[in-house]
Amino acid sequence: MSEQSPNMVALMEHAAKALVEKPADVLVESFDEEGEIVLELTVAEDDMGRIIGRQGRTARALRHLLRAASLKTNKRYELEILE
């Protein structure tokens, strides 16, 4: 039985779409930057508050989720939320 590598872009996209009112506007792009993989999350302007949350709690939770899921890959990921 082979183990599949987790798809972090799909994970962040799925989590973000569950939080926003306009899931069609959610976009997650990834690129490699100095040894770490950066995921850029873009949502509709109206949904920005839902993604960030009160005092940044939701954004922090998304970053913790990404960090926990990336432990299996032995790669470093960073989530950037673009306005």
mmCIF file of the N, C-alpha and C atoms, coordinates in Angstrom:
data_MODEL
# 
_entry.id   MODEL 
# 
loop_
_atom_site.group_PDB 
_atom_site.id 
_atom_site.type_symbol 
_atom_site.label_atom_id 
_atom_site.label_alt_id 
_atom_site.label_comp_id 
_atom_site.label_asym_id 
_atom_site.label_entity_id 
_atom_site.label_seq_id 
_atom_site.pdbx_PDB_ins_code 
_atom_site.Cartn_x 
_atom_site.Cartn_y 
_atom_site.Cartn_z 
_atom_site.occupancy 
_atom_site.B_iso_or_equiv 
_atom_site.pdbx_formal_charge 
_atom_site.auth_seq_id 
_atom_site.auth_comp_id 
_atom_site.auth_asym_id 
_atom_site.auth_atom_id 
_atom_site.pdbx_PDB_model_num 
ATOM 1   N N  . MET A 1 1  ? 0.844   -1.183 0.000  1.00 0.00 ? 1  MET A N  1 
ATOM 2   C CA . MET A 1 1  ? 0.000   0.000  0.000  1.00 0.00 ? 1  MET A CA 1 
ATOM 3   C C  . MET A 1 1  ? 0.882   1.237  0.000  1.00 0.00 ? 1  MET A C  1 
ATOM 4   N N  . SER A 1 2  ? 0.742   2.067  -1.019 1.00 0.00 ? 2  SER A N  1 
ATOM 5   C CA . SER A 1 2  ? 1.569   3.268  -1.116 1.00 0.00 ? 2  SER A CA 1 
ATOM 6   C C  . SER A 1 2  ? 0.879   4.443  -0.436 1.00 0.00 ? 2  SER A C  1 
ATOM 7   N N  . GLU A 1 3  ? 1.696   5.309  0.122  1.00 0.00 ? 3  GLU A N  1 
ATOM 8   C CA . GLU A 1 3  ? 1.174   6.478  0.824  1.00 0.00 ? 3  GLU A CA 1 
ATOM 9   C C  . GLU A 1 3  ? 1.203   7.672  -0.110 1.00 0.00 ? 3  GLU A C  1 
ATOM 10  N N  . GLN A 1 4  ? 0.086   8.366  -0.245 1.00 0.00 ? 4  GLN A N  1 
ATOM 11  C CA . GLN A 1 4  ? 0.024   9.534  -1.105 1.00 0.00 ? 4  GLN A CA 1 
ATOM 12  C C  . GLN A 1 4  ? 0.557   10.750 -0.376 1.00 0.00 ? 4  GLN A C  1 
ATOM 13  N N  . SER A 1 5  ? 1.210   11.630 -1.116 1.00 0.00 ? 5  SER A N  1 
ATOM 14  C CA . SER A 1 5  ? 1.673   12.867 -0.502 1.00 0.00 ? 5  SER A CA 1 
ATOM 15  C C  . SER A 1 5  ? 0.497   13.833 -0.409 1.00 0.00 ? 5  SER A C  1 
ATOM 16  N N  . PRO A 1 6  ? 0.381   14.513 0.713  1.00 0.00 ? 6  PRO A N  1 
ATOM 17  C CA . PRO A 1 6  ? -0.743  15.430 0.892  1.00 0.00 ? 6  PRO A CA 1 
ATOM 18  C C  . PRO A 1 6  ? -0.646  16.625 -0.049 1.00 0.00 ? 6  PRO A C  1 
ATOM 19  N N  . ASN A 1 7  ? -1.781  17.064 -0.541 1.00 0.00 ? 7  ASN A N  1 
ATOM 20  C CA . ASN A 1 7  ? -1.843  18.220 -1.428 1.00 0.00 ? 7  ASN A CA 1 
ATOM 21  C C  . ASN A 1 7  ? -2.246  19.429 -0.582 1.00 0.00 ? 7  ASN A C  1 
ATOM 22  N N  . MET A 1 8  ? -1.275  20.240 -0.225 1.00 0.00 ? 8  MET A N  1 
ATOM 23  C CA . MET A 1 8  ? -1.512  21.375 0.673  1.00 0.00 ? 8  MET A CA 1 
ATOM 24  C C  . MET A 1 8  ? -2.368  22.457 0.023  1.00 0.00 ? 8  MET A C  1 
ATOM 25  N N  . VAL A 1 9  ? -2.237  22.626 -1.288 1.00 0.00 ? 9  VAL A N  1 
ATOM 26  C CA . VAL A 1 9  ? -3.046  23.626 -1.984 1.00 0.00 ? 9  VAL A CA 1 
ATOM 27  C C  . VAL A 1 9  ? -4.518  23.241 -1.881 1.00 0.00 ? 9  VAL A C  1 
ATOM 28  N N  . ALA A 1 10 ? -4.825  21.970 -2.122 1.00 0.00 ? 10 ALA A N  1 
ATOM 29  C CA . ALA A 1 10 ? -6.211  21.506 -2.038 1.00 0.00 ? 10 ALA A CA 1 
ATOM 30  C C  . ALA A 1 10 ? -6.738  21.610 -0.613 1.00 0.00 ? 10 ALA A C  1 
ATOM 31  N N  . LEU A 1 11 ? -5.883  21.321 0.368  1.00 0.00 ? 11 LEU A N  1 
ATOM 32  C CA . LEU A 1 11 ? -6.293  21.417 1.769  1.00 0.00 ? 11 LEU A CA 1 
ATOM 33  C C  . LEU A 1 11 ? -6.681  22.846 2.136  1.00 0.00 ? 11 LEU A C  1 
ATOM 34  N N  . MET A 1 12 ? -5.843  23.810 1.791  1.00 0.00 ? 12 MET A N  1 
ATOM 35  C CA . MET A 1 12 ? -6.125  25.208 2.115  1.00 0.00 ? 12 MET A CA 1 
ATOM 36  C C  . MET A 1 12 ? -7.325  25.723 1.331  1.00 0.00 ? 12 MET A C  1 
ATOM 37  N N  . GLU A 1 13 ? -7.455  25.286 0.088  1.00 0.00 ? 13 GLU A N  1 
ATOM 38  C CA . GLU A 1 13 ? -8.597  25.691 -0.721 1.00 0.00 ? 13 GLU A CA 1 
ATOM 39  C C  . GLU A 1 13 ? -9.902  25.170 -0.115 1.00 0.00 ? 13 GLU A C  1 
ATOM 40  N N  . HIS A 1 14 ? -9.894  23.928 0.304  1.00 0.00 ? 14 HIS A N  1 
ATOM 41  C CA . HIS A 1 14 ? -11.085 23.316 0.905  1.00 0.00 ? 14 HIS A CA 1 
ATOM 42  C C  . HIS A 1 14 ? -11.461 24.019 2.214  1.00 0.00 ? 14 HIS A C  1 
ATOM 43  N N  . ALA A 1 15 ? -10.476 24.286 3.059  1.00 0.00 ? 15 ALA A N  1 
ATOM 44  C CA . ALA A 1 15 ? -10.736 24.952 4.338  1.00 0.00 ? 15 ALA A CA 1 
ATOM 45  C C  . ALA A 1 15 ? -11.260 26.372 4.119  1.00 0.00 ? 15 ALA A C  1 
ATOM 46  N N  . ALA A 1 16 ? -10.664 27.101 3.186  1.00 0.00 ? 16 ALA A N  1 
ATOM 47  C CA . ALA A 1 16 ? -11.087 28.481 2.933  1.00 0.00 ? 16 ALA A CA 1 
ATOM 48  C C  . ALA A 1 16 ? -12.487 28.531 2.339  1.00 0.00 ? 16 ALA A C  1 
ATOM 49  N N  . LYS A 1 17 ? -12.792 27.621 1.432  1.00 0.00 ? 17 LYS A N  1 
ATOM 50  C CA . LYS A 1 17 ? -14.127 27.602 0.819  1.00 0.00 ? 17 LYS A CA 1 
ATOM 51  C C  . LYS A 1 17 ? -15.213 27.310 1.842  1.00 0.00 ? 17 LYS A C  1 
ATOM 52  N N  . ALA A 1 18 ? -14.877 26.562 2.871  1.00 0.00 ? 18 ALA A N  1 
ATOM 53  C CA . ALA A 1 18 ? -15.848 26.264 3.922  1.00 0.00 ? 18 ALA A CA 1 
ATOM 54  C C  . ALA A 1 18 ? -16.135 27.485 4.793  1.00 0.00 ? 18 ALA A C  1 
ATOM 55  N N  . LEU A 1 19 ? -15.232 28.447 4.806  1.00 0.00 ? 19 LEU A N  1 
ATOM 56  C CA . LEU A 1 19 ? -15.376 29.614 5.679  1.00 0.00 ? 19 LEU A CA 1 
ATOM 57  C C  . LEU A 1 19 ? -16.044 30.811 5.022  1.00 0.00 ? 19 LEU A C  1 
ATOM 58  N N  . VAL A 1 20 ? -15.969 30.921 3.710  1.00 0.00 ? 20 VAL A N  1 
ATOM 59  C CA . VAL A 1 20 ? -16.405 32.142 3.032  1.00 0.00 ? 20 VAL A CA 1 
ATOM 60  C C  . VAL A 1 20 ? -17.806 32.014 2.454  1.00 0.00 ? 20 VAL A C  1 
ATOM 61  N N  . GLU A 1 21 ? -18.379 33.168 2.085  1.00 0.00 ? 21 GLU A N  1 
ATOM 62  C CA . GLU A 1 21 ? -19.702 33.181 1.457  1.00 0.00 ? 21 GLU A CA 1 
ATOM 63  C C  . GLU A 1 21 ? -19.611 33.030 -0.055 1.00 0.00 ? 21 GLU A C  1 
ATOM 64  N N  . LYS A 1 22 ? -18.465 33.369 -0.640 1.00 0.00 ? 22 LYS A N  1 
ATOM 65  C CA . LYS A 1 22 ? -18.269 33.260 -2.089 1.00 0.00 ? 22 LYS A CA 1 
ATOM 66  C C  . LYS A 1 22 ? -17.142 32.275 -2.380 1.00 0.00 ? 22 LYS A C  1 
ATOM 67  N N  . PRO A 1 23 ? -17.417 30.966 -2.290 1.00 0.00 ? 23 PRO A N  1 
ATOM 68  C CA . PRO A 1 23 ? -16.352 29.979 -2.490 1.00 0.00 ? 23 PRO A CA 1 
ATOM 69  C C  . PRO A 1 23 ? -15.767 29.968 -3.895 1.00 0.00 ? 23 PRO A C  1 
ATOM 70  N N  . ALA A 1 24 ? -16.498 30.481 -4.876 1.00 0.00 ? 24 ALA A N  1 
ATOM 71  C CA . ALA A 1 24 ? -15.974 30.523 -6.249 1.00 0.00 ? 24 ALA A CA 1 
ATOM 72  C C  . ALA A 1 24 ? -14.813 31.501 -6.376 1.00 0.00 ? 24 ALA A C  1 
ATOM 73  N N  . ASP A 1 25 ? -14.709 32.450 -5.455 1.00 0.00 ? 25 ASP A N  1 
ATOM 74  C CA . ASP A 1 25 ? -13.651 33.463 -5.512 1.00 0.00 ? 25 ASP A CA 1 
ATOM 75  C C  . ASP A 1 25 ? -12.388 33.064 -4.756 1.00 0.00 ? 25 ASP A C  1 
ATOM 76  N N  . VAL A 1 26 ? -12.364 31.874 -4.172 1.00 0.00 ? 26 VAL A N  1 
ATOM 77  C CA . VAL A 1 26 ? -11.189 31.416 -3.431 1.00 0.00 ? 26 VAL A CA 1 
ATOM 78  C C  . VAL A 1 26 ? -10.148 30.910 -4.421 1.00 0.00 ? 26 VAL A C  1 
ATOM 79  N N  . LEU A 1 27 ? -8.922  31.390 -4.256 1.00 0.00 ? 27 LEU A N  1 
ATOM 80  C CA . LEU A 1 27 ? -7.820  30.969 -5.116 1.00 0.00 ? 27 LEU A CA 1 
ATOM 81  C C  . LEU A 1 27 ? -6.584  30.752 -4.249 1.00 0.00 ? 27 LEU A C  1 
ATOM 82  N N  . VAL A 1 28 ? -5.957  29.586 -4.401 1.00 0.00 ? 28 VAL A N  1 
ATOM 83  C CA . VAL A 1 28 ? -4.722  29.288 -3.679 1.00 0.00 ? 28 VAL A CA 1 
ATOM 84  C C  . VAL A 1 28 ? -3.650  28.954 -4.714 1.00 0.00 ? 28 VAL A C  1 
ATOM 85  N N  . GLU A 1 29 ? -2.553  29.688 -4.669 1.00 0.00 ? 29 GLU A N  1 
ATOM 86  C CA . GLU A 1 29 ? -1.426  29.448 -5.565 1.00 0.00 ? 29 GLU A CA 1 
ATOM 87  C C  . GLU A 1 29 ? -0.198  29.140 -4.723 1.00 0.00 ? 29 GLU A C  1 
ATOM 88  N N  . SER A 1 30 ? 0.662   28.287 -5.249 1.00 0.00 ? 30 SER A N  1 
ATOM 89  C CA . SER A 1 30 ? 1.879   27.954 -4.514 1.00 0.00 ? 30 SER A CA 1 
ATOM 90  C C  . SER A 1 30 ? 3.101   28.225 -5.367 1.00 0.00 ? 30 SER A C  1 
ATOM 91  N N  . PHE A 1 31 ? 4.194   28.587 -4.693 1.00 0.00 ? 31 PHE A N  1 
ATOM 92  C CA . PHE A 1 31 ? 5.476   28.741 -5.360 1.00 0.00 ? 31 PHE A CA 1 
ATOM 93  C C  . PHE A 1 31 ? 6.592   28.527 -4.350 1.00 0.00 ? 31 PHE A C  1 
ATOM 94  N N  . ASP A 1 32 ? 7.736   28.156 -4.869 1.00 0.00 ? 32 ASP A N  1 
ATOM 95  C CA . ASP A 1 32 ? 8.892   27.861 -4.025 1.00 0.00 ? 32 ASP A CA 1 
ATOM 96  C C  . ASP A 1 32 ? 9.703   29.133 -3.820 1.00 0.00 ? 32 ASP A C  1 
ATOM 97  N N  . GLU A 1 33 ? 10.010  29.420 -2.560 1.00 0.00 ? 33 GLU A N  1 
ATOM 98  C CA . GLU A 1 33 ? 10.778  30.628 -2.244 1.00 0.00 ? 33 GLU A CA 1 
ATOM 99  C C  . GLU A 1 33 ? 11.827  30.294 -1.192 1.00 0.00 ? 33 GLU A C  1 
ATOM 100 N N  . GLU A 1 34 ? 13.068  30.228 -1.616 1.00 0.00 ? 34 GLU A N  1 
ATOM 101 C CA . GLU A 1 34 ? 14.202  30.002 -0.712 1.00 0.00 ? 34 GLU A CA 1 
ATOM 102 C C  . GLU A 1 34 ? 14.017  28.777 0.179  1.00 0.00 ? 34 GLU A C  1 
ATOM 103 N N  . GLY A 1 35 ? 13.657  27.654 -0.404 1.00 0.00 ? 35 GLY A N  1 
ATOM 104 C CA . GLY A 1 35 ? 13.570  26.418 0.356  1.00 0.00 ? 35 GLY A CA 1 
ATOM 105 C C  . GLY A 1 35 ? 12.258  26.170 1.054  1.00 0.00 ? 35 GLY A C  1 
ATOM 106 N N  . GLU A 1 36 ? 11.334  27.084 1.019  1.00 0.00 ? 36 GLU A N  1 
ATOM 107 C CA . GLU A 1 36 ? 10.016  26.842 1.594  1.00 0.00 ? 36 GLU A CA 1 
ATOM 108 C C  . GLU A 1 36 ? 8.954   27.101 0.541  1.00 0.00 ? 36 GLU A C  1 
ATOM 109 N N  . ILE A 1 37 ? 7.843   26.443 0.700  1.00 0.00 ? 37 ILE A N  1 
ATOM 110 C CA . ILE A 1 37 ? 6.753   26.575 -0.252 1.00 0.00 ? 37 ILE A CA 1 
ATOM 111 C C  . ILE A 1 37 ? 5.751   27.575 0.313  1.00 0.00 ? 37 ILE A C  1 
ATOM 112 N N  . VAL A 1 38 ? 5.498   28.617 -0.446 1.00 0.00 ? 38 VAL A N  1 
ATOM 113 C CA . VAL A 1 38 ? 4.589   29.680 -0.017 1.00 0.00 ? 38 VAL A CA 1 
ATOM 114 C C  . VAL A 1 38 ? 3.249   29.463 -0.711 1.00 0.00 ? 38 VAL A C  1 
ATOM 115 N N  . LEU A 1 39 ? 2.185   29.439 0.074  1.00 0.00 ? 39 LEU A N  1 
ATOM 116 C CA . LEU A 1 39 ? 0.832   29.358 -0.465 1.00 0.00 ? 39 LEU A CA 1 
ATOM 117 C C  . LEU A 1 39 ? 0.189   30.723 -0.304 1.00 0.00 ? 39 LEU A C  1 
ATOM 118 N N  . GLU A 1 40 ? -0.289  31.275 -1.411 1.00 0.00 ? 40 GLU A N  1 
ATOM 119 C CA . GLU A 1 40 ? -0.964  32.576 -1.376 1.00 0.00 ? 40 GLU A CA 1 
ATOM 120 C C  . GLU A 1 40 ? -2.456  32.350 -1.501 1.00 0.00 ? 40 GLU A C  1 
ATOM 121 N N  . LEU A 1 41 ? -3.196  32.804 -0.514 1.00 0.00 ? 41 LEU A N  1 
ATOM 122 C CA . LEU A 1 41 ? -4.648  32.650 -0.467 1.00 0.00 ? 41 LEU A CA 1 
ATOM 123 C C  . LEU A 1 41 ? -5.300  33.979 -0.828 1.00 0.00 ? 41 LEU A C  1 
ATOM 124 N N  . THR A 1 42 ? -6.167  33.941 -1.830 1.00 0.00 ? 42 THR A N  1 
ATOM 125 C CA . THR A 1 42 ? -6.908  35.124 -2.251 1.00 0.00 ? 42 THR A CA 1 
ATOM 126 C C  . THR A 1 42 ? -8.395  34.824 -2.153 1.00 0.00 ? 42 THR A C  1 
ATOM 127 N N  . VAL A 1 43 ? -9.150  35.724 -1.527 1.00 0.00 ? 43 VAL A N  1 
ATOM 128 C CA . VAL A 1 43 ? -10.600 35.581 -1.404 1.00 0.00 ? 43 VAL A CA 1 
ATOM 129 C C  . VAL A 1 43 ? -11.259 36.890 -1.821 1.00 0.00 ? 43 VAL A C  1 
ATOM 130 N N  . ALA A 1 44 ? -12.575 36.869 -1.941 1.00 0.00 ? 44 ALA A N  1 
ATOM 131 C CA . ALA A 1 44 ? -13.319 38.091 -2.259 1.00 0.00 ? 44 ALA A CA 1 
ATOM 132 C C  . ALA A 1 44 ? -13.114 39.104 -1.132 1.00 0.00 ? 44 ALA A C  1 
ATOM 133 N N  . GLU A 1 45 ? -13.179 40.367 -1.485 1.00 0.00 ? 45 GLU A N  1 
ATOM 134 C CA . GLU A 1 45 ? -12.961 41.434 -0.506 1.00 0.00 ? 45 GLU A CA 1 
ATOM 135 C C  . GLU A 1 45 ? -13.953 41.346 0.664  1.00 0.00 ? 45 GLU A C  1 
ATOM 136 N N  . ASP A 1 46 ? -15.187 40.967 0.380  1.00 0.00 ? 46 ASP A N  1 
ATOM 137 C CA . ASP A 1 46 ? -16.211 40.848 1.423  1.00 0.00 ? 46 ASP A CA 1 
ATOM 138 C C  . ASP A 1 46 ? -15.906 39.718 2.400  1.00 0.00 ? 46 ASP A C  1 
ATOM 139 N N  . ASP A 1 47 ? -15.163 38.721 1.961  1.00 0.00 ? 47 ASP A N  1 
ATOM 140 C CA . ASP A 1 47 ? -14.869 37.556 2.800  1.00 0.00 ? 47 ASP A CA 1 
ATOM 141 C C  . ASP A 1 47 ? -13.549 37.666 3.551  1.00 0.00 ? 47 ASP A C  1 
ATOM 142 N N  . MET A 1 48 ? -12.828 38.742 3.372  1.00 0.00 ? 48 MET A N  1 
ATOM 143 C CA . MET A 1 48 ? -11.522 38.883 4.016  1.00 0.00 ? 48 MET A CA 1 
ATOM 144 C C  . MET A 1 48 ? -11.627 38.802 5.537  1.00 0.00 ? 48 MET A C  1 
ATOM 145 N N  . GLY A 1 49 ? -12.636 39.410 6.109  1.00 0.00 ? 49 GLY A N  1 
ATOM 146 C CA . GLY A 1 49 ? -12.823 39.365 7.559  1.00 0.00 ? 49 GLY A CA 1 
ATOM 147 C C  . GLY A 1 49 ? -13.106 37.964 8.064  1.00 0.00 ? 49 GLY A C  1 
ATOM 148 N N  . ARG A 1 50 ? -13.792 37.168 7.277  1.00 0.00 ? 50 ARG A N  1 
ATOM 149 C CA . ARG A 1 50 ? -14.083 35.785 7.669  1.00 0.00 ? 50 ARG A CA 1 
ATOM 150 C C  . ARG A 1 50 ? -12.811 34.943 7.682  1.00 0.00 ? 50 ARG A C  1 
ATOM 151 N N  . ILE A 1 51 ? -11.910 35.197 6.760  1.00 0.00 ? 51 ILE A N  1 
ATOM 152 C CA . ILE A 1 51 ? -10.665 34.432 6.689  1.00 0.00 ? 51 ILE A CA 1 
ATOM 153 C C  . ILE A 1 51 ? -9.700  34.853 7.792  1.00 0.00 ? 51 ILE A C  1 
ATOM 154 N N  . ILE A 1 52 ? -9.648  36.145 8.091  1.00 0.00 ? 52 ILE A N  1 
ATOM 155 C CA . ILE A 1 52 ? -8.732  36.612 9.125  1.00 0.00 ? 52 ILE A CA 1 
ATOM 156 C C  . ILE A 1 52 ? -9.289  36.320 10.513 1.00 0.00 ? 52 ILE A C  1 
ATOM 157 N N  . GLY A 1 53 ? -10.578 36.559 10.719 1.00 0.00 ? 53 GLY A N  1 
ATOM 158 C CA . GLY A 1 53 ? -11.194 36.277 12.009 1.00 0.00 ? 53 GLY A CA 1 
ATOM 159 C C  . GLY A 1 53 ? -10.903 37.354 13.033 1.00 0.00 ? 53 GLY A C  1 
ATOM 160 N N  . ARG A 1 54 ? -11.514 37.199 14.182 1.00 0.00 ? 54 ARG A N  1 
ATOM 161 C CA . ARG A 1 54 ? -11.293 38.169 15.261 1.00 0.00 ? 54 ARG A CA 1 
ATOM 162 C C  . ARG A 1 54 ? -9.882  38.027 15.792 1.00 0.00 ? 54 ARG A C  1 
ATOM 163 N N  . GLN A 1 55 ? -9.183  39.138 15.786 1.00 0.00 ? 55 GLN A N  1 
ATOM 164 C CA . GLN A 1 55 ? -7.792  39.218 16.242 1.00 0.00 ? 55 GLN A CA 1 
ATOM 165 C C  . GLN A 1 55 ? -6.904  38.203 15.534 1.00 0.00 ? 55 GLN A C  1 
ATOM 166 N N  . GLY A 1 56 ? -7.278  37.815 14.305 1.00 0.00 ? 56 GLY A N  1 
ATOM 167 C CA . GLY A 1 56 ? -6.450  36.920 13.507 1.00 0.00 ? 56 GLY A CA 1 
ATOM 168 C C  . GLY A 1 56 ? -6.527  35.457 13.884 1.00 0.00 ? 56 GLY A C  1 
ATOM 169 N N  . ARG A 1 57 ? -7.534  35.095 14.654 1.00 0.00 ? 57 ARG A N  1 
ATOM 170 C CA . ARG A 1 57 ? -7.620  33.709 15.139 1.00 0.00 ? 57 ARG A CA 1 
ATOM 171 C C  . ARG A 1 57 ? -7.849  32.701 14.022 1.00 0.00 ? 57 ARG A C  1 
ATOM 172 N N  . THR A 1 58 ? -8.699  33.025 13.066 1.00 0.00 ? 58 THR A N  1 
ATOM 173 C CA . THR A 1 58 ? -8.975  32.090 11.972 1.00 0.00 ? 58 THR A CA 1 
ATOM 174 C C  . THR A 1 58 ? -7.748  31.929 11.096 1.00 0.00 ? 58 THR A C  1 
ATOM 175 N N  . ALA A 1 59 ? -7.078  33.021 10.782 1.00 0.00 ? 59 ALA A N  1 
ATOM 176 C CA . ALA A 1 59 ? -5.849  32.959 9.978  1.00 0.00 ? 59 ALA A CA 1 
ATOM 177 C C  . ALA A 1 59 ? -4.790  32.129 10.703 1.00 0.00 ? 59 ALA A C  1 
ATOM 178 N N  . ARG A 1 60 ? -4.672  32.322 11.992 1.00 0.00 ? 60 ARG A N  1 
ATOM 179 C CA . ARG A 1 60 ? -3.709  31.556 12.790 1.00 0.00 ? 60 ARG A CA 1 
ATOM 180 C C  . ARG A 1 60 ? -4.062  30.074 12.770 1.00 0.00 ? 60 ARG A C  1 
ATOM 181 N N  . ALA A 1 61 ? -5.350  29.759 12.851 1.00 0.00 ? 61 ALA A N  1 
ATOM 182 C CA . ALA A 1 61 ? -5.785  28.365 12.817 1.00 0.00 ? 61 ALA A CA 1 
ATOM 183 C C  . ALA A 1 61 ? -5.488  27.719 11.464 1.00 0.00 ? 61 ALA A C  1 
ATOM 184 N N  . LEU A 1 62 ? -5.685  28.470 10.379 1.00 0.00 ? 62 LEU A N  1 
ATOM 185 C CA . LEU A 1 62 ? -5.348  27.947 9.052  1.00 0.00 ? 62 LEU A CA 1 
ATOM 186 C C  . LEU A 1 62 ? -3.851  27.668 8.941  1.00 0.00 ? 62 LEU A C  1 
ATOM 187 N N  . ARG A 1 63 ? -3.041  28.540 9.502  1.00 0.00 ? 63 ARG A N  1 
ATOM 188 C CA . ARG A 1 63 ? -1.590  28.331 9.458  1.00 0.00 ? 63 ARG A CA 1 
ATOM 189 C C  . ARG A 1 63 ? -1.179  27.120 10.304 1.00 0.00 ? 63 ARG A C  1 
ATOM 190 N N  . HIS A 1 64 ? -1.830  26.929 11.439 1.00 0.00 ? 64 HIS A N  1 
ATOM 191 C CA . HIS A 1 64 ? -1.545  25.750 12.276 1.00 0.00 ? 64 HIS A CA 1 
ATOM 192 C C  . HIS A 1 64 ? -1.952  24.470 11.552 1.00 0.00 ? 64 HIS A C  1 
ATOM 193 N N  . LEU A 1 65 ? -3.075  24.499 10.888 1.00 0.00 ? 65 LEU A N  1 
ATOM 194 C CA . LEU A 1 65 ? -3.533  23.344 10.114 1.00 0.00 ? 65 LEU A CA 1 
ATOM 195 C C  . LEU A 1 65 ? -2.525  23.002 9.020  1.00 0.00 ? 65 LEU A C  1 
ATOM 196 N N  . LEU A 1 66 ? -2.044  23.998 8.321  1.00 0.00 ? 66 LEU A N  1 
ATOM 197 C CA . LEU A 1 66 ? -1.052  23.788 7.272  1.00 0.00 ? 66 LEU A CA 1 
ATOM 198 C C  . LEU A 1 66 ? 0.240   23.227 7.855  1.00 0.00 ? 66 LEU A C  1 
ATOM 199 N N  . ARG A 1 67 ? 0.676   23.768 8.958  1.00 0.00 ? 67 ARG A N  1 
ATOM 200 C CA . ARG A 1 67 ? 1.911   23.305 9.598  1.00 0.00 ? 67 ARG A CA 1 
ATOM 201 C C  . ARG A 1 67 ? 1.778   21.851 10.065 1.00 0.00 ? 67 ARG A C  1 
ATOM 202 N N  . ALA A 1 68 ? 0.638   21.514 10.644 1.00 0.00 ? 68 ALA A N  1 
ATOM 203 C CA . ALA A 1 68 ? 0.428   20.139 11.124 1.00 0.00 ? 68 ALA A CA 1 
ATOM 204 C C  . ALA A 1 68 ? 0.370   19.157 9.957  1.00 0.00 ? 68 ALA A C  1 
ATOM 205 N N  . ALA A 1 69 ? -0.286  19.530 8.882  1.00 0.00 ? 69 ALA A N  1 
ATOM 206 C CA . ALA A 1 69 ? -0.389  18.640 7.722  1.00 0.00 ? 69 ALA A CA 1 
ATOM 207 C C  . ALA A 1 69 ? 0.954   18.490 7.017  1.00 0.00 ? 69 ALA A C  1 
ATOM 208 N N  . SER A 1 70 ? 1.807   19.481 7.105  1.00 0.00 ? 70 SER A N  1 
ATOM 209 C CA . SER A 1 70 ? 3.088   19.425 6.405  1.00 0.00 ? 70 SER A CA 1 
ATOM 210 C C  . SER A 1 70 ? 4.139   18.603 7.145  1.00 0.00 ? 70 SER A C  1 
ATOM 211 N N  . LEU A 1 71 ? 3.870   18.175 8.354  1.00 0.00 ? 71 LEU A N  1 
ATOM 212 C CA . LEU A 1 71 ? 4.848   17.393 9.103  1.00 0.00 ? 71 LEU A CA 1 
ATOM 213 C C  . LEU A 1 71 ? 5.210   16.091 8.392  1.00 0.00 ? 71 LEU A C  1 
ATOM 214 N N  . LYS A 1 72 ? 4.257   15.505 7.687  1.00 0.00 ? 72 LYS A N  1 
ATOM 215 C CA . LYS A 1 72 ? 4.526   14.267 6.963  1.00 0.00 ? 72 LYS A CA 1 
ATOM 216 C C  . LYS A 1 72 ? 5.443   14.479 5.764  1.00 0.00 ? 72 LYS A C  1 
ATOM 217 N N  . THR A 1 73 ? 5.462   15.657 5.208  1.00 0.00 ? 73 THR A N  1 
ATOM 218 C CA . THR A 1 73 ? 6.225   15.906 3.983  1.00 0.00 ? 73 THR A CA 1 
ATOM 219 C C  . THR A 1 73 ? 7.658   16.338 4.245  1.00 0.00 ? 73 THR A C  1 
ATOM 220 N N  . ASN A 1 74 ? 7.967   16.724 5.470  1.00 0.00 ? 74 ASN A N  1 
ATOM 221 C CA . ASN A 1 74 ? 9.290   17.249 5.820  1.00 0.00 ? 74 ASN A CA 1 
ATOM 222 C C  . ASN A 1 74 ? 9.659   18.466 4.971  1.00 0.00 ? 74 ASN A C  1 
ATOM 223 N N  . LYS A 1 75 ? 8.657   19.240 4.593  1.00 0.00 ? 75 LYS A N  1 
ATOM 224 C CA . LYS A 1 75 ? 8.859   20.487 3.868  1.00 0.00 ? 75 LYS A CA 1 
ATOM 225 C C  . LYS A 1 75 ? 8.258   21.614 4.692  1.00 0.00 ? 75 LYS A C  1 
ATOM 226 N N  . ARG A 1 76 ? 8.751   22.804 4.491  1.00 0.00 ? 76 ARG A N  1 
ATOM 227 C CA . ARG A 1 76 ? 8.251   23.966 5.227  1.00 0.00 ? 76 ARG A CA 1 
ATOM 228 C C  . ARG A 1 76 ? 7.278   24.735 4.335  1.00 0.00 ? 76 ARG A C  1 
ATOM 229 N N  . TYR A 1 77 ? 6.103   24.996 4.879  1.00 0.00 ? 77 TYR A N  1 
ATOM 230 C CA . TYR A 1 77 ? 5.071   25.737 4.157  1.00 0.00 ? 77 TYR A CA 1 
ATOM 231 C C  . TYR A 1 77 ? 4.748   27.008 4.903  1.00 0.00 ? 77 TYR A C  1 
ATOM 232 N N  . GLU A 1 78 ? 4.363   28.043 4.151  1.00 0.00 ? 78 GLU A N  1 
ATOM 233 C CA . GLU A 1 78 ? 3.931   29.305 4.740  1.00 0.00 ? 78 GLU A CA 1 
ATOM 234 C C  . GLU A 1 78 ? 2.667   29.759 4.021  1.00 0.00 ? 78 GLU A C  1 
ATOM 235 N N  . LEU A 1 79 ? 1.705   30.248 4.777  1.00 0.00 ? 79 LEU A N  1 
ATOM 236 C CA . LEU A 1 79 ? 0.453   30.739 4.214  1.00 0.00 ? 79 LEU A CA 1 
ATOM 237 C C  . LEU A 1 79 ? 0.443   32.254 4.259  1.00 0.00 ? 79 LEU A C  1 
ATOM 238 N N  . GLU A 1 80 ? 0.243   32.860 3.087  1.00 0.00 ? 80 GLU A N  1 
ATOM 239 C CA . GLU A 1 80 ? 0.103   34.313 3.000  1.00 0.00 ? 80 GLU A CA 1 
ATOM 240 C C  . GLU A 1 80 ? -1.305  34.617 2.514  1.00 0.00 ? 80 GLU A C  1 
ATOM 241 N N  . ILE A 1 81 ? -1.984  35.493 3.207  1.00 0.00 ? 81 ILE A N  1 
ATOM 242 C CA . ILE A 1 81 ? -3.337  35.896 2.831  1.00 0.00 ? 81 ILE A CA 1 
ATOM 243 C C  . ILE A 1 81 ? -3.238  37.241 2.135  1.00 0.00 ? 81 ILE A C  1 
ATOM 244 N N  . LEU A 1 82 ? -3.578  37.266 0.860  1.00 0.00 ? 82 LEU A N  1 
ATOM 245 C CA . LEU A 1 82 ? -3.460  38.484 0.058  1.00 0.00 ? 82 LEU A CA 1 
ATOM 246 C C  . LEU A 1 82 ? -4.764  39.255 0.064  1.00 0.00 ? 82 LEU A C  1 
ATOM 247 N N  . GLU A 1 83 ? -4.642  40.569 0.110  1.00 0.00 ? 83 GLU A N  1 
ATOM 248 C CA . GLU A 1 83 ? -5.819  41.438 0.086  1.00 0.00 ? 83 GLU A CA 1 
ATOM 249 C C  . GLU A 1 83 ? -6.156  41.832 -1.327 1.00 0.00 ? 83 GLU A C  1 
# 
